[in-house]
Amino acid sequence: MSYLDLTLKDIHDAIITNKVTPLELVKEALDRANKDTNNCFEYIYNKEALEQVEALDPSKKDSIFYGVPIVIKDNYSTKDIPTTASSNILNGYVPIFDATVVSKLKESGAIIIAKTTMDELAMGGSGTTGRLGKTTNPYNKDHLIGGSSCGSAAAIASGIVPFALGSDTGDSVRKPASYGGLVGFKPSWGRISRFGLFPFAPSLDHVAYFTRNVYDSAVSLNILAGRDNKDSTSSLKEVKDYTSKLNESLKGKRIAVINGIYNSIGDKDILSTFNKSLEKMKSEGAIINYVDVDIDLLKAIFPTYFIISCSEATSNNANLDGIKFGAREKGNSYEEVIINTRTKGFSELIKRRFVIGSYSLLRENREELFTRAQKCRRLIVNAINDILKDNDAIYLPSAPTVAPTFTNNNVDKMSDEYLIADNYMAIGNFGGLPSITIPLGFKGELPFGGNLTGKAFDEDTLLSIANNLEKITGLSNLIARGK
């Protein structure tokens, strides 16, 4: 087994004991990246990664990331490296600064080897709308890996790197984590700076990331969390040691299961595995509480998310006009330039979402659509926070199925069958709550996950529960050997 297949901690131990060098790790990771068959990458740092290794500061050798190859979703600004958010309208755009989270990773000694594919501008959940085409699931290429952080998920699931940066606006890291047998973690809104993350829906956007075990997620947050004066929405709350509670027992921990979401899942295999995990948690002292939320509120999660996210996206992406940066189409006036650039530069999915967003923000529609969605969001957040007053976390299957095939993809469909179970994880984004998906089981060759959502800025408790659940399932450090 290669050192790349190990945990961050084990790789770190191997580096500091000179069993492997950063150069050896990076060369192997680049080799794997260049042999990728899942369409993971927008840009591979074939030259730049080696330069990063040469510039490593030995004084930072104690960092868990020192000399470790990683990948970054292509909606994070990376200085002097093309950054397109998988959209043709940003083709040729090269930022002049790094996102804060990218700077922190570099400062900790991480070696960026690639920018990853994604759903265009982070919109969509299928991994099929990026400018380079669909990104496939390493466990089986007939199945999707999910989105929008599809390339990051596939890169780590296929064993190219042990850490991948993504972003999560509705479930964009946690759903692909379920489909890819990964740990996908979204800390509280404001816990990690979003400076340099291309905005989709800023009131919902979270910096998030993939690892292959819970410890690696916790130790990564120690490095990435903290106030950033460049991001006025980043929190002033003290950064904890997020590994400190990992080995606490489940005894006395109160875990809520929301009946309306649980009952909307029809896959008996997933429910059976989930129920067994509940019983094991109970046997270790956890208290399981089944709670109710108004079914109309649960049905409103997806349409509320859709209206708010499309509205914010319409506003935030108005600067993609062919005038300031990115691709530009010809025209006889600046109005024609904008019209031609946006018409050619955006996919049909993006255009559709911008139309919905613009319609929702029109003065005559705003009260009925956008304002009403905001009120509904508040009702949903209140209901979830009421549950968390008496519970440490909410626990549910991450998705109602294993990864769908590309011909059976229901993303953006508002049918009753998928309305609740396929979209409920947006509650974590509505309330800015920390949320984590970990592997729960397999159905045939395909993995599926369980999701835990906790109280705002109580990441250490959430990670402790997740770490105990990981021990119960025995599923960590998974790598696909797909077909």
C-alpha positions as CSV (number, residue, x, y, z in Angstrom):
1,M,0.0,0.0,0.0
2,S,1.2,3.5,-0.8
3,Y,1.6,6.1,1.8
4,L,-0.9,8.2,-0.1
5,D,-3.5,5.6,1.0
6,L,-3.0,6.3,4.7
7,T,-4.5,8.9,7.0
8,L,-3.1,12.4,7.4
9,K,-1.7,11.4,10.7
10,D,0.0,8.3,9.4
11,I,1.4,10.2,6.4
12,H,2.7,12.9,8.8
13,D,4.4,10.2,11.0
14,A,6.0,8.7,7.9
15,I,7.3,12.1,6.8
16,I,8.8,13.1,10.1
17,T,10.5,9.6,10.5
18,N,11.9,9.9,7.0
19,K,10.1,6.8,5.7
20,V,8.9,8.9,2.8
21,T,9.7,12.4,1.5
22,P,7.3,15.1,0.4
23,L,8.8,14.9,-3.0
24,E,8.1,11.2,-3.3
25,L,4.5,11.7,-2.2
26,V,3.9,14.6,-4.6
27,K,5.4,12.8,-7.6
28,E,3.2,9.8,-6.9
29,A,0.1,12.0,-6.4
30,L,0.8,13.8,-9.7
31,D,1.2,10.5,-11.4
32,R,-2.1,9.3,-10.1
33,A,-3.8,12.6,-11.0
34,N,-2.5,12.5,-14.6
35,K,-3.9,8.9,-14.9
36,D,-7.3,10.0,-13.6
37,T,-10.2,8.5,-15.5
38,N,-13.1,10.1,-13.5
39,N,-12.7,13.7,-14.8
40,C,-11.6,15.1,-11.5
41,F,-9.4,18.0,-12.6
42,E,-9.7,21.4,-14.1
43,Y,-5.9,22.1,-13.8
44,I,-3.0,19.9,-12.6
45,Y,0.0,21.6,-11.0
46,N,2.6,19.4,-12.7
47,K,5.3,22.1,-12.5
48,E,4.0,24.2,-9.6
49,A,3.6,21.4,-7.2
50,L,7.3,20.5,-7.5
51,E,8.2,24.1,-6.9
52,Q,6.1,24.1,-3.8
53,V,8.0,21.1,-2.5
54,E,11.3,22.9,-3.1
55,A,10.1,25.9,-1.1
56,L,8.9,23.9,1.9
57,D,10.0,25.4,5.2
58,P,11.4,22.6,7.5
59,S,10.4,24.7,10.5
60,K,6.8,23.8,9.7
61,K,7.5,20.0,9.8
62,D,5.3,19.6,12.9
63,S,2.2,20.6,10.9
64,I,-0.1,17.6,10.0
65,F,-0.2,19.0,6.4
66,Y,3.6,19.4,5.9
67,G,4.5,17.9,2.5
68,V,1.1,16.3,2.0
69,P,-0.5,16.6,-1.5
70,I,-4.0,18.0,-1.6
71,V,-6.5,19.3,-4.1
72,I,-8.8,22.3,-4.1
73,K,-12.2,22.9,-5.7
74,D,-12.0,25.3,-8.6
75,N,-14.1,28.0,-7.0
76,Y,-11.3,29.1,-4.6
77,S,-9.1,31.9,-5.8
78,T,-5.5,30.7,-6.4
79,K,-2.9,33.2,-7.2
80,D,-1.4,32.9,-10.7
81,I,-3.4,29.6,-11.3
82,P,-6.4,29.5,-13.7
83,T,-9.6,29.5,-11.7
84,T,-12.8,28.9,-13.7
85,A,-15.4,27.5,-11.3
86,S,-15.9,25.0,-14.2
87,S,-17.6,27.7,-16.2
88,N,-16.7,28.9,-19.7
89,I,-17.5,32.4,-18.8
90,L,-14.4,32.4,-16.5
91,N,-12.2,30.7,-19.1
92,G,-8.8,32.3,-18.9
93,Y,-9.3,34.0,-15.6
94,V,-6.2,33.9,-13.4
95,P,-6.6,35.5,-9.9
96,I,-3.9,37.7,-8.4
97,F,-4.5,36.5,-4.8
98,D,-5.1,33.3,-2.8
99,A,-8.3,32.6,-0.8
100,T,-7.6,32.8,2.9
101,V,-8.2,29.0,3.3
102,V,-5.7,28.3,0.5
103,S,-3.1,30.6,2.2
104,K,-3.6,28.7,5.4
105,L,-3.1,25.4,3.7
106,K,0.0,26.6,2.0
107,E,1.4,28.1,5.2
108,S,0.8,24.7,7.0
109,G,3.0,23.0,4.3
110,A,0.3,21.4,2.2
111,I,1.2,20.9,-1.5
112,I,-1.6,21.7,-3.9
113,I,-1.4,19.4,-6.8
114,A,-4.6,20.3,-8.7
115,K,-7.8,22.3,-9.0
116,T,-10.9,20.1,-9.2
117,T,-13.9,20.0,-11.4
118,M,-17.3,21.0,-10.1
119,D,-20.9,21.8,-11.1
120,E,-20.7,25.1,-12.9
121,L,-20.4,28.0,-10.5
122,A,-21.2,25.5,-7.7
123,M,-24.8,25.2,-8.8
124,G,-26.4,21.8,-9.2
125,G,-25.8,18.5,-7.3
126,S,-24.9,16.0,-10.0
127,G,-21.4,16.7,-11.1
128,T,-22.5,16.9,-14.7
129,T,-22.8,20.6,-15.5
130,G,-19.1,21.7,-15.4
131,R,-17.5,22.9,-18.6
132,L,-15.4,19.7,-18.9
133,G,-18.4,17.4,-18.7
134,K,-19.5,14.9,-16.1
135,T,-17.4,13.6,-13.2
136,T,-17.9,9.9,-12.5
137,N,-17.9,7.9,-9.3
138,P,-14.7,5.9,-8.7
139,Y,-16.7,3.0,-7.3
140,N,-18.5,2.7,-10.6
141,K,-18.3,5.1,-13.5
142,D,-21.9,4.5,-14.5
143,H,-22.9,6.3,-11.3
144,L,-22.4,10.0,-10.4
145,I,-20.4,11.1,-7.4
146,G,-22.7,14.1,-6.8
147,G,-22.0,17.8,-6.7
148,S,-21.2,20.4,-6.7
149,S,-17.8,19.4,-5.2
150,C,-17.7,16.4,-7.5
151,G,-14.0,16.5,-8.5
152,S,-12.7,16.9,-5.0
153,A,-14.9,14.0,-3.9
154,A,-13.7,11.7,-6.7
155,A,-10.1,12.7,-6.3
156,I,-10.0,11.6,-2.7
157,A,-12.3,8.6,-3.1
158,S,-10.0,7.3,-5.9
159,G,-6.9,7.6,-3.6
160,I,-5.2,10.4,-5.4
161,V,-4.9,12.6,-2.2
162,P,-5.9,12.3,1.5
163,F,-7.5,15.8,1.7
164,A,-9.7,17.8,-0.7
165,L,-11.2,21.2,-0.3
166,G,-14.8,21.7,-1.4
167,S,-17.6,24.1,-0.6
168,D,-21.1,23.4,0.7
169,T,-24.2,25.6,0.0
170,G,-27.0,22.9,0.4
171,D,-25.2,19.6,0.7
172,S,-22.4,20.0,-1.9
173,V,-19.8,18.2,0.2
174,R,-21.9,16.0,2.5
175,K,-23.9,14.4,-0.3
176,P,-20.8,13.5,-2.5
177,A,-19.2,12.2,0.7
178,S,-22.1,9.8,1.1
179,Y,-21.9,8.6,-2.5
180,G,-18.1,8.3,-2.3
181,G,-17.5,6.6,1.1
182,L,-15.9,9.7,2.5
183,V,-16.1,12.0,5.5
184,G,-17.5,15.3,4.4
185,F,-17.5,18.1,6.9
186,K,-19.1,21.5,6.9
187,P,-18.2,23.6,10.0
188,S,-20.4,26.4,11.3
189,W,-21.0,29.4,9.0
190,G,-18.2,31.8,9.9
191,R,-16.0,29.3,11.5
192,I,-13.7,29.3,8.4
193,S,-13.1,32.4,6.4
194,R,-14.8,32.5,3.0
195,F,-12.5,35.2,1.6
196,G,-11.6,34.1,-1.9
197,L,-14.4,31.6,-2.3
198,F,-16.5,32.5,-5.3
199,P,-19.9,33.5,-4.0
200,F,-22.9,31.4,-5.0
201,A,-25.4,32.1,-2.1
202,P,-23.3,33.8,0.6
203,S,-25.9,33.4,3.4
204,L,-25.7,29.6,2.7
205,D,-22.1,29.1,1.5
206,H,-19.7,27.2,3.8
207,V,-16.1,26.3,3.4
208,A,-16.1,22.5,3.6
209,Y,-13.8,19.6,2.9
210,F,-13.3,15.8,2.4
211,T,-11.1,13.4,4.4
212,R,-11.2,9.7,4.8
213,N,-11.7,9.7,8.6
214,V,-13.0,11.8,11.4
215,Y,-9.7,12.5,13.1
216,D,-8.3,14.1,9.9
217,S,-11.4,16.3,9.7
218,A,-10.9,17.5,13.3
219,V,-7.2,18.2,13.0
220,S,-7.8,20.0,9.7
221,L,-10.3,22.4,11.4
222,N,-7.6,23.2,14.0
223,I,-5.6,24.7,11.1
224,L,-8.4,26.2,9.0
225,A,-10.6,27.8,11.6
226,G,-10.4,31.4,12.9
227,R,-11.2,35.0,12.4
228,D,-10.1,36.7,9.2
229,N,-10.4,40.5,8.9
230,K,-10.8,40.1,5.1
231,D,-14.1,38.3,5.8
232,S,-16.4,40.4,8.0
233,T,-18.7,37.4,8.4
234,S,-16.0,35.2,9.9
235,S,-16.5,34.5,13.6
236,L,-14.6,36.1,16.5
237,K,-15.3,33.0,18.6
238,E,-12.2,31.3,20.0
239,V,-10.8,28.4,18.0
240,K,-10.9,25.2,20.1
241,D,-8.7,22.1,19.9
242,Y,-11.2,20.1,17.8
243,T,-9.5,16.8,18.6
244,S,-9.8,17.2,22.3
245,K,-13.2,15.4,22.7
246,L,-12.8,12.8,20.0
247,N,-12.3,9.9,22.5
248,E,-15.2,10.9,24.8
249,S,-17.8,8.2,25.1
250,L,-21.4,8.3,23.8
251,K,-22.7,7.9,27.3
252,G,-25.4,10.5,27.9
253,K,-25.2,12.0,24.4
254,R,-28.7,12.8,23.1
255,I,-29.2,12.0,19.5
256,A,-32.4,13.1,17.6
257,V,-33.9,11.4,14.6
258,I,-36.5,13.4,12.7
259,N,-39.4,11.1,11.9
260,G,-40.6,13.0,8.8
261,I,-37.2,12.7,7.2
262,Y,-36.6,9.1,8.3
263,N,-40.1,8.0,7.1
264,S,-39.4,9.6,3.6
265,I,-36.6,7.1,3.0
266,G,-37.7,4.1,1.1
267,D,-34.5,2.0,0.7
268,K,-34.9,-0.8,3.2
269,D,-31.2,-1.7,3.1
270,I,-30.1,1.8,4.0
271,L,-32.7,2.0,6.8
272,S,-31.7,-1.4,8.1
273,T,-28.0,-0.4,8.4
274,F,-29.0,3.0,9.9
275,N,-31.2,1.3,12.5
276,K,-28.4,-1.1,13.5
277,S,-26.1,1.9,14.0
278,L,-28.8,3.5,16.3
279,E,-28.9,0.3,18.4
280,K,-25.2,0.2,18.7
281,M,-25.1,3.8,19.8
282,K,-27.8,3.1,22.4
283,S,-25.8,0.2,23.7
284,E,-22.9,2.6,24.3
285,G,-25.0,4.9,26.3
286,A,-26.4,7.3,23.8
287,I,-30.0,8.4,24.2
288,I,-32.0,8.3,21.0
289,N,-35.0,10.6,20.7
290,Y,-37.4,10.4,17.8
291,V,-38.8,13.9,17.1
292,D,-41.4,15.4,14.9
293,V,-41.2,18.5,12.6
294,D,-44.2,19.9,10.8
295,I,-44.3,17.9,7.5
296,D,-45.1,21.1,5.6
297,L,-41.9,22.6,6.8
298,L,-39.9,19.6,5.7
299,K,-41.5,19.8,2.3
300,A,-40.6,23.5,2.1
301,I,-36.9,22.9,2.6
302,F,-36.0,22.4,-1.0
303,P,-38.2,25.2,-2.6
304,T,-37.0,27.6,0.1
305,Y,-33.4,26.7,-0.6
306,F,-34.1,27.0,-4.4
307,I,-35.6,30.5,-4.2
308,I,-33.0,31.9,-1.8
309,S,-30.0,30.4,-3.5
310,C,-31.1,31.3,-7.0
311,S,-31.9,34.9,-5.9
312,E,-28.5,35.3,-4.2
313,A,-26.7,33.7,-7.1
314,T,-28.4,36.1,-9.6
315,S,-27.2,39.1,-7.7
316,N,-23.7,37.7,-6.9
317,N,-22.9,36.6,-10.4
318,A,-24.0,39.9,-12.1
319,N,-20.3,40.8,-12.4
320,L,-19.7,37.9,-14.8
321,D,-20.4,40.1,-17.8
322,G,-17.4,39.9,-20.1
323,I,-16.4,43.4,-19.2
324,K,-14.2,43.1,-16.1
325,F,-12.5,39.7,-16.4
326,G,-13.0,36.2,-17.9
327,A,-14.2,35.4,-21.4
328,R,-15.6,38.1,-23.6
329,E,-17.7,37.9,-26.7
330,K,-17.8,40.6,-29.4
331,G,-20.6,43.2,-29.6
332,N,-21.3,46.6,-31.0
333,S,-22.0,48.0,-27.6
334,Y,-21.2,47.1,-24.0
335,E,-24.8,45.8,-23.7
336,E,-24.3,43.5,-26.7
337,V,-21.0,42.3,-25.2
338,I,-22.7,41.4,-21.9
339,I,-25.6,39.7,-23.7
340,N,-23.4,37.7,-26.0
341,T,-20.9,36.8,-23.3
342,R,-23.6,35.6,-20.8
343,T,-25.5,33.8,-23.5
344,K,-22.5,31.8,-24.7
345,G,-20.7,31.6,-21.4
346,F,-23.4,30.0,-19.2
347,S,-24.9,26.6,-19.4
348,E,-28.7,26.1,-19.6
349,L,-28.8,25.1,-15.9
350,I,-27.2,28.4,-14.9
351,K,-29.5,30.4,-17.2
352,R,-32.5,28.7,-15.7
353,R,-31.4,29.5,-12.2
354,F,-30.7,33.1,-13.0
355,V,-34.1,33.5,-14.6
356,I,-35.8,32.0,-11.4
357,G,-33.6,34.3,-9.2
358,S,-34.4,37.4,-11.2
359,Y,-38.1,36.6,-11.3
360,S,-38.1,36.1,-7.5
361,L,-36.4,39.4,-6.9
362,L,-38.7,41.5,-9.2
363,R,-40.4,44.2,-7.1
364,E,-43.9,42.8,-7.9
365,N,-42.8,39.2,-6.9
366,R,-40.4,39.8,-4.1
367,E,-42.9,39.7,-1.2
368,E,-44.5,36.5,-2.5
369,L,-41.4,34.6,-3.4
370,F,-38.0,35.9,-1.9
371,T,-39.4,37.4,1.3
372,R,-41.7,34.5,1.9
373,A,-38.8,32.1,1.4
374,Q,-36.8,34.0,4.0
375,K,-39.7,33.7,6.5
376,C,-40.0,30.0,5.8
377,R,-36.2,29.7,6.3
378,R,-36.6,31.2,9.8
379,L,-39.4,28.8,10.7
380,I,-37.3,25.8,9.6
381,V,-34.2,27.1,11.6
382,N,-36.4,27.7,14.7
383,A,-37.7,24.1,14.5
384,I,-34.2,22.7,14.1
385,N,-32.8,24.8,16.9
386,D,-35.7,23.7,19.2
387,I,-34.6,20.1,18.6
388,L,-31.0,20.9,19.4
389,K,-31.9,22.6,22.7
390,D,-32.6,19.2,24.1
391,N,-30.2,17.1,21.9
392,D,-26.5,17.1,21.0
393,A,-27.0,16.2,17.4
394,I,-29.5,15.2,14.7
395,Y,-28.7,11.9,13.0
396,L,-30.2,10.6,9.7
397,P,-29.1,8.8,6.5
398,S,-27.3,11.3,4.3
399,A,-29.3,10.4,1.2
400,P,-32.3,8.1,0.4
401,T,-30.3,6.0,-2.1
402,V,-26.8,5.1,-3.1
403,A,-25.3,7.1,-5.9
404,P,-27.7,7.2,-8.8
405,T,-26.8,6.4,-12.4
406,F,-26.4,9.2,-14.8
407,T,-29.6,8.1,-16.5
408,N,-31.5,8.1,-13.2
409,N,-30.4,11.5,-11.9
410,N,-33.2,13.4,-10.0
411,V,-31.2,16.5,-9.1
412,D,-33.4,19.7,-9.3
413,K,-36.6,17.6,-9.6
414,M,-39.3,18.6,-7.1
415,S,-41.2,15.3,-6.9
416,D,-42.7,14.1,-3.6
417,E,-40.4,11.1,-3.7
418,Y,-37.2,13.2,-3.5
419,L,-38.5,16.4,-1.9
420,I,-37.6,15.7,1.7
421,A,-35.0,12.9,2.0
422,D,-32.8,14.1,-0.9
423,N,-32.7,17.7,0.2
424,Y,-33.0,17.9,3.9
425,M,-29.3,18.6,4.6
426,A,-29.9,22.2,3.6
427,I,-31.1,22.7,7.2
428,G,-27.4,22.9,8.2
429,N,-26.9,25.8,5.7
430,F,-30.1,27.6,6.7
431,G,-29.0,27.8,10.3
432,G,-25.2,27.9,9.7
433,L,-24.9,24.6,11.7
434,P,-21.9,22.2,11.6
435,S,-22.7,19.0,9.8
436,I,-20.7,15.9,8.9
437,T,-21.3,12.9,6.8
438,I,-19.4,9.6,7.4
439,P,-19.6,6.2,5.7
440,L,-22.4,4.1,7.1
441,G,-22.4,1.0,4.9
442,F,-22.5,-0.5,1.4
443,K,-25.2,-1.6,-0.9
444,G,-23.6,-3.9,-3.4
445,E,-20.4,-2.1,-4.5
446,L,-21.6,1.4,-3.7
447,P,-21.2,3.2,-0.3
448,F,-23.7,5.3,1.5
449,G,-23.4,7.6,4.5
450,G,-25.0,8.9,7.7
451,N,-25.2,12.6,8.5
452,L,-24.9,14.3,11.9
453,T,-25.8,18.0,12.4
454,G,-25.0,19.8,15.6
455,K,-25.3,23.1,17.4
456,A,-23.6,26.2,16.0
457,F,-19.9,26.4,17.0
458,D,-20.1,23.1,18.9
459,E,-17.9,21.3,16.4
460,D,-15.9,19.4,19.0
461,T,-19.1,17.7,20.4
462,L,-20.3,16.8,16.8
463,L,-16.9,15.4,15.9
464,S,-16.8,13.3,19.0
465,I,-20.1,11.8,18.2
466,A,-19.0,11.2,14.6
467,N,-15.8,9.6,15.8
468,N,-17.7,7.2,18.0
469,L,-20.0,6.4,15.1
470,E,-17.0,5.7,12.9
471,K,-15.7,3.2,15.4
472,I,-19.1,1.5,15.4
473,T,-19.3,1.2,11.6
474,G,-15.6,0.3,11.3
475,L,-15.7,2.2,8.0
476,S,-12.8,4.6,7.6
477,N,-10.0,5.3,5.2
478,L,-12.0,3.8,2.3
479,I,-10.6,4.0,-1.2
480,A,-12.5,2.9,-4.3
481,R,-11.3,0.1,-6.4
482,G,-14.0,0.8,-9.0
483,K,-14.7,-0.3,-12.5
